[in-house]
Amino acid sequence: MDVVHAEDTRTRLLGTALRLFTEHGVEGTSLQMIADALGVTKAAVYYHFKTKAEITESVAEPVLRELEGIVDDARAQRTRGAQIDHLLDGFVDLVVRHRSLVALFSSDPGIARAIEKSVHSSDSFKNRLLEILVGPDPDLTAIVTAQVLLAGIAVAGGSPEVASLDDETLRETLLAVGRKLYNRPRRRS
C-alpha cells in the first residue's frame, strides 16, 4: 500500500469512526462496523490501528492538539484580559468547528478514556488552561466558574438542541454567554 493511499484510508477510517461513534457511542461501535462502513476488511483496519482505543485516541488527538495551541497562544498575550478573550474565542471556535466530537467528549466514556490517556490531559496542561481563566491565586468560586464556563460551552455547543444552528449564530451565542459569565465586554470588530 503506497503512503498516499494509506494516509487517505487512514483519514477516511477516522472520519468513519467518528461518524459511527456519534451514532452508536465508542462502546457500541466495533472494528467490524468500521470496516463494513468503509467497505474494507477488518484486517485493513488493523493495518492502521491495533485497537479501537488507538482509533479513539486518534479521532480525539487533532482537537486536543488544537486546544493546546489555543492555550499556548492565549498565555502569550500580554494582559490577563487579552488571555481570557483569546482563550474564550479560540475555545468557542474549536467547539463550533468540531461539534460532533465535542459532544462525544462531554458524553461518551470511551472518548473520556482516550482523553485521559492523552498527553493533553496532564495536570500541567489543565493547570495552564485554568490559570488563564482563574489567575495565579484563585478562590473556589473562580475555579468553579472556570469549570462551568468550559464545560458549559462544550456541552451546549455539542447538544442536539443547537444542532440546527448555523456556525455563526452558535459562535455568537456561546461567546455572548461566555463573556457574560466572565464579565468581559463584547469586543468591537
N, C-alpha and C positions, 0 to 999 in steps of 0.2 A: 504494500500500500504506500503510495507516494505521500510526501509530507503535506502537500496542499490538500489532497483528498482526505487524509487523516484528520487534518485540522477542521475541514468542512464537516466531516462526520462527527467529530467531537463537538463542534458548535451546535450542529443540529441535535445531537444527543442531549446536550444540556438544555436547549430550548424545549425539546420534547419532555424531558424530565420535569422541568419547571411547570409546563402545562399540566402534566399528569399529577404532580404534587399539588397543584392548585385545585384540581378536580377531586382527587382521592386522598390527599394528605401523603406525607412521606411514608408512613407505615402502611398505607393502603395501596402503595404503588410498588410493584415488583419489577425486578430487572427484566423479566419476560414481557411485562406490559410495555416497558420502554422499548425493548427490541421489536415487539409487534407493531407498535405505533410508528417506528422508524422504518419498518419493512426490512429489518436485518435479523441475523441470528443473535441469540444470546451470547454466543462466542464473540461476535463483533463488538458487543457492549463490553465484554470482559477484556477485549484488546485495549480499550481506552481506560477502563476503570475496573479495579479488582472487586470493589464492593459498592453497595448502594450508598453507604456512608461517604465514600470518596466522591460519588456523584453529587450528593447533597452538599458537601463542603465546597465543591467546585461551582455549584449553582450559586451559593452564597458569597463566595470569595470576591467577585468583582465589586459588589455593593459594599462589602466591608472594607475593601481596599480604598474605594472612593470615599467612604466616610472617614477613614483615617487621613486621607488627603485634605478633606474639608477641615478636620480638627487641626491639622498642622498649619494650614493656611490661616485659619482663624487665630491661632496662637501667635502668628507672625504680625498680626495687626497691632498698631501702636497703643490703642486705648482699649480698656475693657469693654466699653460700649461698642466699639468697632468690632471687637472679637465676638461679642454676643450677636450683633447683627450679621456678621459673616457666617457664623455657625448656624444661626436660625435660617438664613436664606439658603445656605447650602444643604442643610438637613431637609428643609421643605422641598427643595428641588429634587433631591435624591428620592424622597418618599413619593413624589408625584411621578417621576420617571420610572420607578420600579414598584408600582402599586401592588401587583400580584405577589411579588416576592416579599415585600414589606408586610403584607397581610399574613403570609406564612410565618415570618419572623415573630409576629405577635401571637400566633395561634397554634402553630404546629410544633409538637415536642421534638420531632425528627430534625427540623431546622434548628431548633434551640440547641440540640446536642451538637450539631455541626458548628454552630457559632461558638459554643463553649470550647470546642477543640481548636478553634481558630486562634492564630496569633493576635488577632484583633480583639480578643476577649480578655486579654491580660489586664491585671489590675492597673498597670501603668497606663494603658490606653484609656481605660474607664476613668482613671483619675485625671488625665489630661482633658478629656471630654467634659467631665463635671466641673473641673476647676475654671473653665471658661465661663460657665454659667453661674457658679456659686462664689467664685473668688477664692483667695488663699485660706481664709478662716471662716468657713460657713457655719451657720447655725442649722439646726434641724429643719426649720421652715424653708431655708434656702435649698437644702438638699432635696427635700420632698418636692418643692416647686420645680426644680430642675428635672427630677424624675417624672413628674406628672407632665411636664412640657414635652419631653422626648417621647415618652410612651403614648401620650395623648395624640400627638401629631402622627406617630407611626400607626396607631390603631385606627384613628379617624381616616387617615389617608388611604388605608387599605381596606376600609369597611365596605360592605355591599351597598350601604345607604348612599355612598358618594360615587359608586362605580359609574353612574351615568354622567357625572360632571365632566366637562372638558378640563384639560390640564390647567389652563389659565385661571378658571374660576376656582378650582380646587386649590391651586397655589395661593391665590389672593386670600382665600378664606382661611387656610391654615396659617399663613403669615399674619393675618389680622388677629387671629386668636392667640398665636404665639407672642406677638408684640404686646397685646393687651395683658396677657398673663405676666409678662416681664416688664410691663410699664415702659415699653420702648415706643417712642413716637413713630408714626408712619413716615418713612423717608420719602423725600421728593425725588422723582426720577429725573 
